[in-house]
Amino acid sequence: MTHPAPHDRHAHRYGPQHQHGHSHQHAHAHDHDGAHDGAHDGAGTAELLDLDAEVLAEYTDAITAWLPLGAAPRRIVDLGCGTGAGTFALLARFPEAHVTAVDSSAEHLDRLRRNAAARDLGDRVHAVQADLDTAWPDLGTPDLVWASASMHHMADPDHALRAVHDALPPGGLFALVELSGLPRFLPDNAPEDRPGLEERCHAASDRLHAEHMPYRGADWEPLLTAAGFTVVDKGTVKVDLDGTDNPAVARYALGAFERMRGSIGDTLPSEDLAALDRLLDPDSPQSILRRRDLTVRTERTTWAARRPR
């Protein structure tokens, strides 16, 4: 299935990669890896999550349109909702639905409530603050559970998957969205004084995440099957978004690099750290905010898993 994207250098595709048919914030907070790497929280994180939602809105919409649902869901749970990217995409896709939005961050949930009120959606959103590594709240009996870039933060993903399975009714659907990693923004030959800086930063970040979040980027199908689900479909969206003259992309890139600096800055060679700081300095001629060659490049994969009837 192809969805043309007016701002893209390439159309993005979202559809089944294979069909199984019948055969087949630390660990608890929403942490959109595309927006930040868990090294920080607070207002900057919330703003970055909002930018992630704005910049990649059409891709989130493509995923919600692809979900292999029968009847439109009326009761949805968004696990690790952050500031509401998935929540609002789901509410737009399913106008009769209500969403229980779960996150450990009070600030993220406050922002979500404000955004819901501003969109006149407050009566369709129920925000729940919970640390899912400690105790699961009563989620009712949802028709659909959505978890985007949040399951790999769980301290015990197997337990979390079983909890989702048990919350769903027979036939209920679980949509688990995983990121390939942090987005890339710069050309390979940038910055001019330290080509390849971004890839070296990502390599350092990947090493950090491998230690603290071993399930990031995992193949979730075996874990879903072990938890009792039937994986009915899988799809991947490839993002290659042209950021020319798009201030939101520039701010998104700036925030993402700031987050990486906060977590891996002390592991970089001094020359790389100095080049990174020049990119982050809004007054520098080399500031990332002044570049006209930014793109957003990443992948997101969704497993659609059903609790058997």
N, C-alpha and C positions, 0 to 999 in steps of 0.2 A: 504494500500500500504506500503510495507516495503522496506527500502533502507539500505543495509548493509553498515556499516561504519568501515573501517579497524582499526581505533584507538579507537573504542568504547568498553566499557565493555558490552554494550547492543546495539542491533540494534535500530535505531530510526525509528519511523513510522510517515508518513505524509499522511493523507488522510481524507476524509469526516467523521465527527463524526455524522452528520445527513444531510439529503437531504431535502431541502424545495421545490424543483421544482418550479412550478409557483405559489404556495400559499405563496409561501413565499420566553532648556536653559531657563529658565523660560518657559512661556507658548508658546513661539514662536520659540525657537531654537531647533534644533535636540538635543536630550539628550538621548542617548542610556543608559537606566537604567542599563543594564548589564555592561556598561563601567564606568559610573559615575552617581552621584546622584544629579547633579545640583548645588553643593556647590562651584564648581570651574569652571573656563574656562581657555583658553589659550593652550599652547603647550602640557601640560600634558593631557588635555582632548582629543586633536586631536590624540595624540599617542595612547591613550587608545581606542579610537574609531577604529583606525587602527588595534589594537590587537584584538578587538572584531570581526572585519571583518575577520582577518586571522584565529583565533581560531575556529570560528563558520561558516566558509565559506560553508562547505558541507550542513549545515542545511539551510542556506539562499538559496543555490542552490535547495534544496529539495522543498522549498516553491515556488520558481519561476517555477519549473517543474510541480507543482500541480495546479497552477492557472487554473481555468476553462475558458479558452479562446477558441474562435473559430479560426478565423484567427490571425496570429501573429501580435501583435501591432506594428505600425510604429512610433507613437508619444506617449511618456511616460513622465509623471511628477512624480518626486520623492520629496515628501513633507517632509521637515526636513531631508535632505539628509546626514547631517554630513560630513564625509570625503569620503563618496561614497560607503559604503558596498552594499547597495541595488542598487545603480546606476550601478556599475560594474557587479553585478550578473545579472541584467536585460539586460545589453548590451551583455553579454556573451550568455544569453539564447536566445535573439532575435537579431541576427546579422544584421538585416536590420533597426533596430530601432534607433531613436535619443531620448535622455533623456534631459528634462529640470529639472535641479537639484536645488531645492529651500532650502535655509537655511538663518538664520539671522546672522550667524557668518562669517565674512569676512575671518578669518583665516582658518576655515574649508573649505570654498569654494576655497581658494588659494591652499590648500593641494589637494583638489579634482582635480583642474585643472592640478596641477603638476603630479599627479598620472595618469590622463587621457593622458597627453602628453607622459609620460614615457611608457604607454601601446599603444601608437599610436591610441588613441581614441579621441583625442582632437576635431576632426571635428564632433563627434557624441554626444558631451556633451555641453549643454548651461547652465552655472551656473548663478543663479539669487539670489541676496541678497535681502531678504524681511522679515519684521516682520509681520507675518500673523495675529497677534493680532491687528495690526494697519490698514493695507491695503493689499489687495491681488493683486499681479501683474497679468498681462494678461498672462494666461497660454495657450492660443490658444485653440484648441479642441483636447485634448489627447484621445487616444484609451484606455489608462490604466493610472490610478493614483495609486501610491504606497505610503503608509505612514507607516513606521516601527518605533514603539516606539516613535512616535511624537505627535499623536493626543491628548493624555492625557495631554499634556503640553499646549494646547490651553486654553486661558482664557474663550472662549465661544465655546465649542465643537459643540453645535447645529448649530451655525452660520458657523463654519468651514465645517461641513458635508454638509450643504446646498450649500456652495460655491463650494465644490467638485462636488456635484450632478449637479449643473448648468454648470460647466465647461465641463463635459462629454457629448458626444453626446448620443442620445437614443441608448441603447445597450452597451454603454461603461462600463468598469469594474473598480471598486475601490477595491484595496486590502489593508485592514487595519490590520496591524500586531501589536499585543499587547503582552507584556511580563508578565509572572506571578510574576515577581519581580526580585530583584538582584540575580545573580547566587550565588550558594554555592560552596565552594572550599575545605573545610577542613572536615575530619572525625568528627563524633559526639563527640569523646573523645579527640579532640584536641582544643587548645594546652594542653600539659600534665599538666601544672600547673594551667590552668583555663578551664577545659572541658566545652564545650557548649558556648564558647565565641562568635563564629560566629552567632549562633542563637540569642543571646542576642543583638548583634550589629544589626542584621536584624530586630529584634522587635523594637528597637529604631528608625531605619531608616524607618520602615513601619509607625510608629506613625507620623514621620515628613512628610512623603509623603501623608498620609491620610489628613493632614491639608492643604497642599499646592497643592496637585495633586489628588483630590478626584476621578478622572476618571481612574487613573492607575489601571490596572487589572480589569476594568469594563467589563460587558457584553455589547458589542457595538450593538448587534442586535436591541434592541428597539430604540436606537438613530438613527441607520441607516434607519430603517423603517420609523421613524417620519420625516426624512429628504427627504423621497421620494424614497429611494432605495428598491430594492428587494434583500434580502439576498439569494443567490443561493447555498452557500456552506460554510462550516466551517471546519477547520482542525487544529490539534495541533501536534507540534513536541516536543518530550521529549528529552532533551539533557542530556546525562550521559557520558561525555568524559573523558577518562583516560589521566591524565596529566603527567604520569611518564616519566621522561627524555625529557620533552617538555618545553624548555625555554620560549616559547611564552605563555604557560599556566601560568607559574610561574610569568612572568611579568604582565600578565593580572590580576592574583589574587592580586599581590602586588598593582597595580594601583587601583583596585576596593576597597581594604581595605584602601588605602590612602584616597580615595574619601569619604568613609564612616567616617573615622576618622575626616576629615575636617568638616563634617556636624553634627555628633552626638557625637564627642569625649567629649564634655563638659557635656553630659548627662550620661556618663558611670561612674560606681563606680571606685574608684581609682585603685583597683586591676585589673579590666578589662582593664582600660586604659593602665596600665603598661604592661600587657600581650600583648595588641595590639601593643604597641610601640616596644616590643621585636620582634614581627612578622615582623614589618615594617623596622627594623634596618638591613640593608644588612650585617653588620659586626657581628651581634649577632649569636651565635650558633643556636638560635631558629628562625632565619630569614625564612620567607616564601619562599625565594629563594633557601633555602637549603633542603626543604621538598621534599620527594619522594612519598608522598601519596596524591597529589592534584588531584582533579577531577573538572570538570565543570558540574554543575547540575542546570538545569532550564527548563522552558517550554516557547514556543512561540505559540500563537494562531492567526490564520488568518481568518478574515471574508471576503469572496468574495461577493461583492454587486454590482448589476447591475442597471444602470439607465433604467427604463422600456422604451420599444419602444413605 
